[in-house]
Amino acid sequence: MDNIEKINEFKKIINDSNNIVFFGGAGVSTESGIPDFRSKDGLYNQKYDFPPEEILSHSFFIAHTEEFYKFYKDKLNSLKYNPNITHIKLAKLEEEGKLKAVITQNIDGLHQKAGSKNVYELHGSVLRNYCMKCHKFFPAEYIFNNEAPIPKCDECGGIVKPDVVLYEEGLDDMTVSGAISKIANAETLIVAGTSLTVYPASGLVRYFRGKNLIIINKDITSYDNLANLVINDSLGNVFKVIE
Ligand SMILES: [Zn+2]
């Protein structure tokens, strides 16, 4: 099959499926202009005082909160980005009742911005932030538009922490078990914009026992041999065919 035939086949599977789950990685957001954490010129290769993996760790957050926030506000502010065609078409499929869930490794909140409701954010979200003392909720604007070097709770003065899974922190059990249940019960699973090498993406896909496994990625993945359809193209090119 050439690429055009593959994209037609994708369209046909989507038309015929009423229980679709989408599992997305960084590649979904790069088409909105958000840098991929792990790509050659992504976030992890940009210059900073410390390696990003160290800054984005729990122990660094606790020990060097001000440094953490300098980096965080500079590099992870997704408020200025907009959903792309993939986010928009996925929200539309959900509204039509065909798509049951979006599972994402991204923390930028762009699926919600596009209108998706049922989103499992494995690594948390910059849109949610909590006071470490009294647990009061704060939106992303409270962090990114905050002039103070460390955002503090306006009620108790406690430090506000993003609800993002940092290195050394575990994933949220409810989110993971919810994602597994959606994958295990899906008829069609679309895995997109991830090489499936990073935990927990690789493990979660193994729960799928439905009919159609579709992989859309620019490069090969370790699950290509198990998929019914593998498309090596940009996500926008593929999703634009959905009406
Ligand atoms: Zn508080």
py3Dmol code that shows the C-alpha trace and the ligand (Angstrom):
import py3Dmol

protein = """\
ATOM      1  CA  MET A   1       0.000   0.000   0.000  1.00  0.00           C
ATOM      2  CA  ASP A   2       1.281   3.466  -0.760  1.00  0.00           C
ATOM      3  CA  ASN A   3       0.638   6.362   1.588  1.00  0.00           C
ATOM      4  CA  ILE A   4      -2.568   7.537  -0.098  1.00  0.00           C
ATOM      5  CA  GLU A   5      -4.030   4.034   0.085  1.00  0.00           C
ATOM      6  CA  LYS A   6      -3.027   3.786   3.720  1.00  0.00           C
ATOM      7  CA  ILE A   7      -4.717   7.071   4.585  1.00  0.00           C
ATOM      8  CA  ASN A   8      -7.856   5.914   2.746  1.00  0.00           C
ATOM      9  CA  GLU A   9      -7.772   2.701   4.740  1.00  0.00           C
ATOM     10  CA  PHE A  10      -7.430   4.793   7.933  1.00  0.00           C
ATOM     11  CA  LYS A  11     -10.508   6.796   6.954  1.00  0.00           C
ATOM     12  CA  LYS A  12     -12.474   3.618   6.291  1.00  0.00           C
ATOM     13  CA  ILE A  13     -11.555   2.070   9.661  1.00  0.00           C
ATOM     14  CA  ILE A  14     -12.534   5.283  11.482  1.00  0.00           C
ATOM     15  CA  ASN A  15     -15.848   5.440   9.617  1.00  0.00           C
ATOM     16  CA  ASP A  16     -16.648   1.841  10.548  1.00  0.00           C
ATOM     17  CA  SER A  17     -15.568   2.033  14.222  1.00  0.00           C
ATOM     18  CA  ASN A  18     -17.682   3.226  17.104  1.00  0.00           C
ATOM     19  CA  ASN A  19     -15.297   2.472  19.943  1.00  0.00           C
ATOM     20  CA  ILE A  20     -12.063   4.248  19.153  1.00  0.00           C
ATOM     21  CA  VAL A  21      -9.337   5.129  21.643  1.00  0.00           C
ATOM     22  CA  PHE A  22      -6.477   7.468  20.797  1.00  0.00           C
ATOM     23  CA  PHE A  23      -3.096   7.165  22.471  1.00  0.00           C
ATOM     24  CA  GLY A  24      -0.817  10.104  21.709  1.00  0.00           C
ATOM     25  CA  GLY A  25       2.722  11.205  22.420  1.00  0.00           C
ATOM     26  CA  ALA A  26       4.821  14.311  21.880  1.00  0.00           C
ATOM     27  CA  GLY A  27       4.303  14.163  18.099  1.00  0.00           C
ATOM     28  CA  VAL A  28       0.700  15.283  18.579  1.00  0.00           C
ATOM     29  CA  SER A  29       1.822  18.571  20.115  1.00  0.00           C
ATOM     30  CA  THR A  30       4.862  19.284  17.935  1.00  0.00           C
ATOM     31  CA  GLU A  31       2.469  20.124  15.080  1.00  0.00           C
ATOM     32  CA  SER A  32       1.155  22.924  17.328  1.00  0.00           C
ATOM     33  CA  GLY A  33       4.719  24.218  17.661  1.00  0.00           C
ATOM     34  CA  ILE A  34       5.435  22.732  21.087  1.00  0.00           C
ATOM     35  CA  PRO A  35       8.955  21.287  21.148  1.00  0.00           C
ATOM     36  CA  ASP A  36       9.317  17.529  21.591  1.00  0.00           C
ATOM     37  CA  PHE A  37      11.066  16.765  24.870  1.00  0.00           C
ATOM     38  CA  ARG A  38      13.229  14.103  23.358  1.00  0.00           C
ATOM     39  CA  SER A  39      13.821  15.034  19.731  1.00  0.00           C
ATOM     40  CA  LYS A  40      17.217  16.145  18.445  1.00  0.00           C
ATOM     41  CA  ASP A  41      16.413  19.834  18.842  1.00  0.00           C
ATOM     42  CA  GLY A  42      13.794  19.372  21.539  1.00  0.00           C
ATOM     43  CA  LEU A  43      13.622  20.636  25.070  1.00  0.00           C
ATOM     44  CA  TYR A  44      16.187  18.217  26.449  1.00  0.00           C
ATOM     45  CA  ASN A  45      18.882  19.474  24.172  1.00  0.00           C
ATOM     46  CA  GLN A  46      18.469  23.168  24.815  1.00  0.00           C
ATOM     47  CA  LYS A  47      21.014  24.910  26.975  1.00  0.00           C
ATOM     48  CA  TYR A  48      20.249  25.571  30.632  1.00  0.00           C
ATOM     49  CA  ASP A  49      22.191  25.615  33.904  1.00  0.00           C
ATOM     50  CA  PHE A  50      21.132  22.065  34.727  1.00  0.00           C
ATOM     51  CA  PRO A  51      19.984  19.224  32.473  1.00  0.00           C
ATOM     52  CA  PRO A  52      16.179  19.417  32.048  1.00  0.00           C
ATOM     53  CA  GLU A  53      15.765  15.867  33.401  1.00  0.00           C
ATOM     54  CA  GLU A  54      17.304  17.101  36.647  1.00  0.00           C
ATOM     55  CA  ILE A  55      15.297  20.331  36.819  1.00  0.00           C
ATOM     56  CA  LEU A  56      12.048  18.468  36.191  1.00  0.00           C
ATOM     57  CA  SER A  57      12.600  16.087  39.102  1.00  0.00           C
ATOM     58  CA  HIS A  58      10.845  15.980  42.441  1.00  0.00           C
ATOM     59  CA  SER A  59      14.005  16.459  44.490  1.00  0.00           C
ATOM     60  CA  PHE A  60      15.037  19.470  42.393  1.00  0.00           C
ATOM     61  CA  PHE A  61      11.598  21.017  42.824  1.00  0.00           C
ATOM     62  CA  ILE A  62      11.900  20.682  46.595  1.00  0.00           C
ATOM     63  CA  ALA A  63      15.528  21.827  46.870  1.00  0.00           C
ATOM     64  CA  HIS A  64      15.618  24.532  44.169  1.00  0.00           C
ATOM     65  CA  THR A  65      12.025  25.661  43.744  1.00  0.00           C
ATOM     66  CA  GLU A  66      12.952  29.057  42.332  1.00  0.00           C
ATOM     67  CA  GLU A  67      15.257  27.546  39.673  1.00  0.00           C
ATOM     68  CA  PHE A  68      12.587  25.003  38.851  1.00  0.00           C
ATOM     69  CA  TYR A  69      10.025  27.724  38.228  1.00  0.00           C
ATOM     70  CA  LYS A  70      12.432  29.776  36.129  1.00  0.00           C
ATOM     71  CA  PHE A  71      12.777  26.834  33.764  1.00  0.00           C
ATOM     72  CA  TYR A  72       9.155  25.727  34.026  1.00  0.00           C
ATOM     73  CA  LYS A  73       7.702  29.137  33.184  1.00  0.00           C
ATOM     74  CA  ASP A  74      10.179  29.602  30.370  1.00  0.00           C
ATOM     75  CA  LYS A  75       9.887  26.177  28.712  1.00  0.00           C
ATOM     76  CA  LEU A  76       6.560  24.603  29.601  1.00  0.00           C
ATOM     77  CA  ASN A  77       4.143  27.465  29.109  1.00  0.00           C
ATOM     78  CA  SER A  78       1.614  25.993  26.695  1.00  0.00           C
ATOM     79  CA  LEU A  79      -0.910  28.819  27.106  1.00  0.00           C
ATOM     80  CA  LYS A  80       0.398  30.527  23.986  1.00  0.00           C
ATOM     81  CA  TYR A  81      -0.139  27.440  21.763  1.00  0.00           C
ATOM     82  CA  ASN A  82      -3.297  26.321  20.006  1.00  0.00           C
ATOM     83  CA  PRO A  83      -4.749  22.913  19.168  1.00  0.00           C
ATOM     84  CA  ASN A  84      -3.944  21.611  15.677  1.00  0.00           C
ATOM     85  CA  ILE A  85      -6.092  19.642  13.241  1.00  0.00           C
ATOM     86  CA  THR A  86      -5.465  16.338  15.058  1.00  0.00           C
ATOM     87  CA  HIS A  87      -6.710  17.709  18.405  1.00  0.00           C
ATOM     88  CA  ILE A  88      -9.734  19.240  16.660  1.00  0.00           C
ATOM     89  CA  LYS A  89     -10.738  16.104  14.713  1.00  0.00           C
ATOM     90  CA  LEU A  90     -10.354  13.956  17.851  1.00  0.00           C
ATOM     91  CA  ALA A  91     -12.675  16.277  19.781  1.00  0.00           C
ATOM     92  CA  LYS A  92     -15.173  16.012  16.931  1.00  0.00           C
ATOM     93  CA  LEU A  93     -15.019  12.197  16.921  1.00  0.00           C
ATOM     94  CA  GLU A  94     -15.662  12.228  20.668  1.00  0.00           C
ATOM     95  CA  GLU A  95     -18.651  14.518  20.243  1.00  0.00           C
ATOM     96  CA  GLU A  96     -20.074  12.111  17.653  1.00  0.00           C
ATOM     97  CA  GLY A  97     -19.738   9.289  20.183  1.00  0.00           C
ATOM     98  CA  LYS A  98     -17.177   7.373  18.132  1.00  0.00           C
ATOM     99  CA  LEU A  99     -14.100   8.154  20.196  1.00  0.00           C
ATOM    100  CA  LYS A 100     -14.224   6.963  23.811  1.00  0.00           C
ATOM    101  CA  ALA A 101     -11.015   8.415  25.185  1.00  0.00           C
ATOM    102  CA  VAL A 102      -7.818  10.277  24.502  1.00  0.00           C
ATOM    103  CA  ILE A 103      -4.812   9.007  26.430  1.00  0.00           C
ATOM    104  CA  THR A 104      -1.865  11.355  26.279  1.00  0.00           C
ATOM    105  CA  GLN A 105       1.688  11.680  27.470  1.00  0.00           C
ATOM    106  CA  ASN A 106       1.523  15.442  26.906  1.00  0.00           C
ATOM    107  CA  ILE A 107       0.965  17.938  29.702  1.00  0.00           C
ATOM    108  CA  ASP A 108      -0.047  20.946  27.613  1.00  0.00           C
ATOM    109  CA  GLY A 109      -3.833  20.662  27.874  1.00  0.00           C
ATOM    110  CA  LEU A 110      -4.358  21.126  24.125  1.00  0.00           C
ATOM    111  CA  HIS A 111      -6.885  18.270  23.840  1.00  0.00           C
ATOM    112  CA  GLN A 112      -9.147  20.035  26.347  1.00  0.00           C
ATOM    113  CA  LYS A 113      -8.602  23.335  24.560  1.00  0.00           C
ATOM    114  CA  ALA A 114      -9.872  21.620  21.385  1.00  0.00           C
ATOM    115  CA  GLY A 115     -12.973  20.390  23.240  1.00  0.00           C
ATOM    116  CA  SER A 116     -12.080  16.830  24.257  1.00  0.00           C
ATOM    117  CA  LYS A 117     -13.692  15.800  27.551  1.00  0.00           C
ATOM    118  CA  ASN A 118     -12.494  12.284  28.271  1.00  0.00           C
ATOM    119  CA  VAL A 119      -8.735  12.771  28.469  1.00  0.00           C
ATOM    120  CA  TYR A 120      -6.353  10.595  30.470  1.00  0.00           C
ATOM    121  CA  GLU A 121      -3.205  12.613  31.086  1.00  0.00           C
ATOM    122  CA  LEU A 122      -0.570  10.088  32.115  1.00  0.00           C
ATOM    123  CA  HIS A 123       1.963  12.764  33.013  1.00  0.00           C
ATOM    124  CA  GLY A 124      -0.464  15.279  34.471  1.00  0.00           C
ATOM    125  CA  SER A 125      -1.254  18.753  33.186  1.00  0.00           C
ATOM    126  CA  VAL A 126       0.090  22.273  33.431  1.00  0.00           C
ATOM    127  CA  LEU A 127      -3.546  23.383  33.610  1.00  0.00           C
ATOM    128  CA  ARG A 128      -3.882  22.073  37.180  1.00  0.00           C
ATOM    129  CA  ASN A 129      -1.879  23.372  40.123  1.00  0.00           C
ATOM    130  CA  TYR A 130      -2.337  22.874  43.848  1.00  0.00           C
ATOM    131  CA  CYS A 131      -1.163  24.503  47.057  1.00  0.00           C
ATOM    132  CA  MET A 132       1.084  21.982  48.779  1.00  0.00           C
ATOM    133  CA  LYS A 133      -0.316  23.010  52.186  1.00  0.00           C
ATOM    134  CA  CYS A 134      -4.072  23.514  51.829  1.00  0.00           C
ATOM    135  CA  HIS A 135      -4.552  21.913  48.367  1.00  0.00           C
ATOM    136  CA  LYS A 136      -6.350  24.933  46.915  1.00  0.00           C
ATOM    137  CA  PHE A 137      -6.582  24.716  43.107  1.00  0.00           C
ATOM    138  CA  PHE A 138      -4.949  27.246  40.796  1.00  0.00           C
ATOM    139  CA  PRO A 139      -5.228  27.509  36.987  1.00  0.00           C
ATOM    140  CA  ALA A 140      -2.214  27.664  34.658  1.00  0.00           C
ATOM    141  CA  GLU A 141      -2.440  31.454  34.366  1.00  0.00           C
ATOM    142  CA  TYR A 142      -1.740  31.727  38.090  1.00  0.00           C
ATOM    143  CA  ILE A 143       1.651  30.100  37.508  1.00  0.00           C
ATOM    144  CA  PHE A 144       2.704  31.406  34.105  1.00  0.00           C
ATOM    145  CA  ASN A 145       1.529  34.999  34.637  1.00  0.00           C
ATOM    146  CA  ASN A 146       2.876  35.167  38.177  1.00  0.00           C
ATOM    147  CA  GLU A 147       5.638  37.740  38.746  1.00  0.00           C
ATOM    148  CA  ALA A 148       6.833  36.150  41.993  1.00  0.00           C
ATOM    149  CA  PRO A 149       9.855  33.823  41.672  1.00  0.00           C
ATOM    150  CA  ILE A 150       7.851  31.082  43.438  1.00  0.00           C
ATOM    151  CA  PRO A 151       4.046  31.029  43.077  1.00  0.00           C
ATOM    152  CA  LYS A 152       2.468  30.997  46.546  1.00  0.00           C
ATOM    153  CA  CYS A 153      -1.066  30.240  47.670  1.00  0.00           C
ATOM    154  CA  ASP A 154      -3.154  33.400  48.077  1.00  0.00           C
ATOM    155  CA  GLU A 155      -4.843  31.906  51.137  1.00  0.00           C
ATOM    156  CA  CYS A 156      -2.252  30.147  53.250  1.00  0.00           C
ATOM    157  CA  GLY A 157       1.045  31.171  51.640  1.00  0.00           C
ATOM    158  CA  GLY A 158       2.018  27.587  50.799  1.00  0.00           C
ATOM    159  CA  ILE A 159       4.016  26.800  47.651  1.00  0.00           C
ATOM    160  CA  VAL A 160       1.866  26.007  44.614  1.00  0.00           C
ATOM    161  CA  LYS A 161       2.982  22.905  42.697  1.00  0.00           C
ATOM    162  CA  PRO A 162       1.959  21.949  39.167  1.00  0.00           C
ATOM    163  CA  ASP A 163      -0.023  18.702  38.859  1.00  0.00           C
ATOM    164  CA  VAL A 164       2.630  17.385  36.499  1.00  0.00           C
ATOM    165  CA  VAL A 165       4.371  14.066  37.067  1.00  0.00           C
ATOM    166  CA  LEU A 166       8.008  14.949  37.720  1.00  0.00           C
ATOM    167  CA  TYR A 167      10.922  12.569  37.458  1.00  0.00           C
ATOM    168  CA  GLU A 168      11.091  10.398  40.612  1.00  0.00           C
ATOM    169  CA  GLU A 169       7.305  10.646  40.981  1.00  0.00           C
ATOM    170  CA  GLY A 170       4.884   7.836  40.209  1.00  0.00           C
ATOM    171  CA  LEU A 171       1.995   8.043  37.783  1.00  0.00           C
ATOM    172  CA  ASP A 172      -1.500   8.524  39.153  1.00  0.00           C
ATOM    173  CA  ASP A 173      -3.058   5.069  39.697  1.00  0.00           C
ATOM    174  CA  MET A 174      -6.574   6.160  38.764  1.00  0.00           C
ATOM    175  CA  THR A 175      -5.369   7.656  35.496  1.00  0.00           C
ATOM    176  CA  VAL A 176      -3.372   4.570  34.571  1.00  0.00           C
ATOM    177  CA  SER A 177      -6.138   2.086  35.426  1.00  0.00           C
ATOM    178  CA  GLY A 178      -8.693   4.222  33.575  1.00  0.00           C
ATOM    179  CA  ALA A 179      -6.448   4.314  30.506  1.00  0.00           C
ATOM    180  CA  ILE A 180      -5.880   0.548  30.635  1.00  0.00           C
ATOM    181  CA  SER A 181      -9.608  -0.118  30.839  1.00  0.00           C
ATOM    182  CA  LYS A 182     -10.307   2.087  27.799  1.00  0.00           C
ATOM    183  CA  ILE A 183      -7.528   0.416  25.799  1.00  0.00           C
ATOM    184  CA  ALA A 184      -8.605  -3.092  26.807  1.00  0.00           C
ATOM    185  CA  ASN A 185     -12.193  -2.444  25.702  1.00  0.00           C
ATOM    186  CA  ALA A 186     -11.494  -0.512  22.504  1.00  0.00           C
ATOM    187  CA  GLU A 187     -12.346  -1.825  19.070  1.00  0.00           C
ATOM    188  CA  THR A 188      -9.842   0.476  17.386  1.00  0.00           C
ATOM    189  CA  LEU A 189      -6.691   1.859  18.979  1.00  0.00           C
ATOM    190  CA  ILE A 190      -4.807   4.668  17.281  1.00  0.00           C
ATOM    191  CA  VAL A 191      -1.278   5.108  18.598  1.00  0.00           C
ATOM    192  CA  ALA A 192       0.225   8.315  17.289  1.00  0.00           C
ATOM    193  CA  GLY A 193       3.212  10.588  17.656  1.00  0.00           C
ATOM    194  CA  THR A 194       5.130   8.298  19.960  1.00  0.00           C
ATOM    195  CA  SER A 195       7.931   5.840  19.314  1.00  0.00           C
ATOM    196  CA  LEU A 196       6.486   3.689  22.138  1.00  0.00           C
ATOM    197  CA  THR A 197       9.873   3.363  23.762  1.00  0.00           C
ATOM    198  CA  VAL A 198       9.111   5.508  26.800  1.00  0.00           C
ATOM    199  CA  TYR A 199       7.430   4.103  29.870  1.00  0.00           C
ATOM    200  CA  PRO A 200       4.486   3.627  30.260  1.00  0.00           C
ATOM    201  CA  ALA A 201       3.425   3.880  26.622  1.00  0.00           C
ATOM    202  CA  SER A 202       5.009   0.589  25.625  1.00  0.00           C
ATOM    203  CA  GLY A 203       3.300  -1.325  28.435  1.00  0.00           C
ATOM    204  CA  LEU A 204      -0.179   0.135  27.969  1.00  0.00           C
ATOM    205  CA  VAL A 205      -0.538  -0.837  24.311  1.00  0.00           C
ATOM    206  CA  ARG A 206      -0.152  -4.480  25.323  1.00  0.00           C
ATOM    207  CA  TYR A 207      -3.620  -4.393  26.913  1.00  0.00           C
ATOM    208  CA  PHE A 208      -5.285  -3.869  23.553  1.00  0.00           C
ATOM    209  CA  ARG A 209      -7.200  -6.883  22.251  1.00  0.00           C
ATOM    210  CA  GLY A 210      -9.527  -5.213  19.772  1.00  0.00           C
ATOM    211  CA  LYS A 211      -9.785  -5.357  16.017  1.00  0.00           C
ATOM    212  CA  ASN A 212      -7.698  -2.519  14.594  1.00  0.00           C
ATOM    213  CA  LEU A 213      -4.345  -1.299  15.849  1.00  0.00           C
ATOM    214  CA  ILE A 214      -3.293   1.762  13.867  1.00  0.00           C
ATOM    215  CA  ILE A 215       0.126   3.357  14.313  1.00  0.00           C
ATOM    216  CA  ILE A 216       0.849   6.811  12.935  1.00  0.00           C
ATOM    217  CA  ASN A 217       4.391   8.010  13.477  1.00  0.00           C
ATOM    218  CA  LYS A 218       7.171   9.588  11.457  1.00  0.00           C
ATOM    219  CA  ASP A 219       9.597   6.815  12.364  1.00  0.00           C
ATOM    220  CA  ILE A 220       9.256   3.094  12.986  1.00  0.00           C
ATOM    221  CA  THR A 221       8.051   1.872  16.383  1.00  0.00           C
ATOM    222  CA  SER A 222       8.525  -1.359  18.289  1.00  0.00           C
ATOM    223  CA  TYR A 223       4.846  -2.251  17.706  1.00  0.00           C
ATOM    224  CA  ASP A 224       4.770  -1.876  13.920  1.00  0.00           C
ATOM    225  CA  ASN A 225       4.742  -5.656  13.396  1.00  0.00           C
ATOM    226  CA  LEU A 226       1.591  -6.003  15.551  1.00  0.00           C
ATOM    227  CA  ALA A 227      -0.358  -3.235  13.831  1.00  0.00           C
ATOM    228  CA  ASN A 228      -2.986  -3.663  11.118  1.00  0.00           C
ATOM    229  CA  LEU A 229      -2.009  -0.337   9.654  1.00  0.00           C
ATOM    230  CA  VAL A 230       1.208   1.663   9.994  1.00  0.00           C
ATOM    231  CA  ILE A 231       1.358   5.152   8.507  1.00  0.00           C
ATOM    232  CA  ASN A 232       4.662   7.014   8.470  1.00  0.00           C
ATOM    233  CA  ASP A 233       3.428  10.531   7.902  1.00  0.00           C
ATOM    234  CA  SER A 234       2.613  13.708   9.792  1.00  0.00           C
ATOM    235  CA  LEU A 235      -0.508  13.444  11.944  1.00  0.00           C
ATOM    236  CA  GLY A 236      -2.057  16.485  10.312  1.00  0.00           C
ATOM    237  CA  ASN A 237      -1.818  14.846   6.899  1.00  0.00           C
ATOM    238  CA  VAL A 238      -3.667  11.796   8.182  1.00  0.00           C
ATOM    239  CA  PHE A 239      -6.309  13.441  10.373  1.00  0.00           C
ATOM    240  CA  LYS A 240      -7.314  16.043   7.818  1.00  0.00           C
ATOM    241  CA  VAL A 241      -9.148  13.286   5.853  1.00  0.00           C
ATOM    242  CA  ILE A 242     -11.653  12.799   8.698  1.00  0.00           C
ATOM    243  CA  GLU A 243     -14.848  14.652   7.881  1.00  0.00           C
TER     244      GLU A 243
END
"""
ligand_1 = """\
1
ZN
Zn -2.841 27.130 50.479
"""
view = py3Dmol.view(width=600, height=400)
view.addModel(protein, "pdb")
view.setStyle({"model": 0}, {"cartoon": {"style": "trace"}})
view.addModel(ligand_1, "xyz")
view.setStyle({"model": 1}, {"stick": {}})
view.zoomTo()
view.show()
